[in-house]
Amino acid sequence: MGRPVCNKKGFKNGKRSGSYKLNAFRRQYFYTPIRSLRIHSKNLQSIGGDVDFLCEHTVEFMESGETCNIIAVKIAEQSIYFERLLKYHRGQGNIRLPEFLNVDFSSIIEYICEGGTEINHDNVYRIFVASDFLLLPELKQQCTNLLKEIATIDSSTAIDMWLNYKSSYWPELGSMAYQSILENFEKIWHTSHFKKLSANHIRQILHEDALNCKHEKNVFQAVIQWIIEDLETRIEYSLELLLCIRLGMLSSIELDDIKKHDLIQIIPEYLDLLNQWPNCLATTNNRIINAYGQRFITPRLPHQIVMVFGGWRDSDGLMAAVQVYNPTAKTWTLWTENSQLFLMPTNQQCDLLRNPLTFTITNSQANQLQNAVDTFIRINSFQSLLPPDEIACEGNRSGFPVDNNAIMSTTRANLIGEFPKRVYAGCVLIGTRVYVIGGFDGDRALKSTLCYDFEIESGWYEASCMYENRYYVSVTYANGYIYAIGGHNGEYGGRLDSAERYIVDENLWQTISSMNHIRSDGSAGELHGKIYVIGGFDGRYYHDSVEYYEPLTDQWTLINRMNSPRGGVSLIQHGDYLYAIGGNNGNDRLKSIERYDPKEEKWKIIGEMSRGRSNSSTTVIDNEIYILGGWSGEPASGMLDQVECFNVISCECRIAQSLIYPLSASCACTLKGYNLVKKYIHPLSIVSSHCIGNTNKSVNSM
């Protein structure tokens, strides 16, 4: 059959909707494939015995009267709407459709007959509406994906979609846009569109636990700028909006700055609250504390979490566990092989929860705050959250209490804790799946590929195996391939220069060219499509050499050396640079961090950690590189539980909350997306002592 002939007069591009003008947004294209177009006898029987009318039909648009000839059988197979319509229409006259389908009906026809159509930011909403009306779910989903991308980039689009569609025929659009607002709050709160929202809308956003706010002070600034936009009208809403601020998440310096703000001086009830903070938590006759006290000291939920897999623990050897870090609450959660979930408070918090109440105000604001929080917890019966007994983590000498309410044994999220014992492996996160490559299980080097899908939650499973056993392996991902490079195969003299890559879509490993040098305990990263490998050990020498792999030519090329030899080094990409962190030069563990600029083709030392370390794992959240555990020679040799965060802008390190136990030779990744990460963190009701107030902390503290 020939391609349908359309009356082109009815298919000129319509005017761009004002709500979706994205002048700074690059033009996006989707070409949506569809399944092979075949008509089966059962389809024809469902429509009727006489199928002659299916060959060609005329569509007429109600208002304009414009017409279009279609091949009805093809449309009926793809569109449930047309299948049912044709079943009862029986070829009697033209098929009449609403006028709103006119402009982009040619795109619908092209999608059905040609296997795809162009969707861009000009026509995406109209095609979404048309695909929803005509019951084309695959096309509708492609439109939804593009609308989500647009809402992420353009704040005006996100806000317009939320306001216009949260109560419409397409509430999923409103919900998607609202999630985008929460996720991108740091970019949206200072825009003009945010300032135009109503008080109820502002309160709804700022009240959310899922608000993605790196610094709580930004919530205060968002409230102030919204009020100042129309001070005379909006001042009456000031108190209810200011109560959305989580005071317990603010430092003492930030609290003092808020107290001194001119606008706060004319809101006496809120100023009194600030002046009495945190002692007011211990009172029972404060209406604000009674209503908002728990929320004030409850951290917001993160949109990114750090996941650390396996590793070597000094006292217990190889660990079959996953540690998860919540950067908002600054707490670690341990998922073990027996599917128990542990919350890791600090020693101070453990003591606080064990001991009888002693409320003593001292000159230390930190002590005041902790005592007040303790009182608040007990007054409001939150002590019942604690189990009657304390269960120590297997092998944990110090022990810590377990919240039985947090042991979610009925959820499939527990399957993450069934991670097998593994060290010196590499991992990459691709979409919602993490792949753990190679490693050592205590008996032998491994060639396996472990996989876990955070969305499906079906447990750990093995994908295709590598050609070579590899631990001390360098692993990275680029353009649909996972690269496993060098390492040790577990045999005498078994350090490797070979490399292979995993084709993700085909579940297949293939060998690639070998490196110029033997490297075990090196590290790999991707930058601009090239695969870089640095450092390592060849059995005699630690390397300062660096080489990259060009996938198009299957060739390795040596480039400028690092400033120091580094074995057990961590290489990670951020922006347009590669960062080499720590390592062993053959004599000492290194503190230094150096950066590679591909434009200058040079390595430059740009910062250092608080202590030298090797065999740490690294991952990125925002502009910080998390450096997790490792082995150090300072002040004495041993494994580290210390976590440092290197800021790529200031080139300075700060100390973050320590791991649950000292750990080396682990691997780590950052899981993103609120709906994914919320399943793997403890559902905190009360913030731990180490993050309440963040009082009197130095710039190098957590």
Secondary structure, DSSP 8 states (H G I E B T S, - for coil): -----B-GGGGS-----GGG--TTS----EE---------HHHHHHH-S--GGGS-EEEEETTT--EEEE-HHHHHHH-HHHHHHHHHHTT-S-EEE-GGGSTTHHHHHHHHHHS--EE-TTTHHHHHHHHHHTT-HHHHHHHHHHHHHHHHH-HHHHHHHHHHHTTSS-HHHHHHHHHHHHHTHHHHTTSHHHHTS-HHHHHHHHH-TT---SSTHHHHHHHHHHHHHTHHHHGGGHHHHHTTS-GGGS-HHHHHHHHT-TTGGG-HHHHHHHHHTTGGGG-SS-HHHHHHHHHHTS----SEEEEEE--EETTTEE--EEEEEETTTTEEEEEETT--EEEE--HHHHHHHHS-------S-HHHHHHHHHHHHHHHTTGGGGS-SS----TT-SS-----GGG--TTSGGGGGGG----BS-EEEEETTEEEEE--B-SSSB---EEEEETTT----EEE---SS--BS-EEEEETTEEEEE--B-SSTT-B---EEEEEGGGTEEEEE---SS--BS-EEEEETTEEEEE--B-SS-B---EEEEETTTTEEEEE---SS--BS-EEEEETTEEEEE--B-SSSB--EEEEEETTTTEEEEEEE-SS--BS-EEEEETTEEEEE--EE-SSSSEE---EEEEETTTTEEEEE---SS--BS-EEEEEE-HHHHGGGS---SS--TTTSTTTT--TT--
